């Protein structure tokens, strides 16, 4: 699930999420792909997970990975 999907599932706007994290709204640009989630420190990833009530920070990274094509032609 993407950061945006998680944020929306929790009923938060970008501004509300940014305020809870002590970020500017522009810093939440990781959700749009403007900044890679892989560039976020572990501390910040854990803070994001705490605010969004996500138990595993890997869930944020999984959404960024391209899906593999498993069908054989």
Number of C-alpha atoms within 10 A of each C-alpha: 12 15 22 19 12 18 20 13 10 13 12 15 13 19 14 15 20 17 12 14 16 10 13 14 15 11 13 20 15 16 19 12 11 11 13 13 19 12 9 13 10 11 9 11 18 18 16 21 19 14 13 19 13 15 10 12 15 12 15 21 16 12 15 16 8 7 8 6 6 6 5 4 3
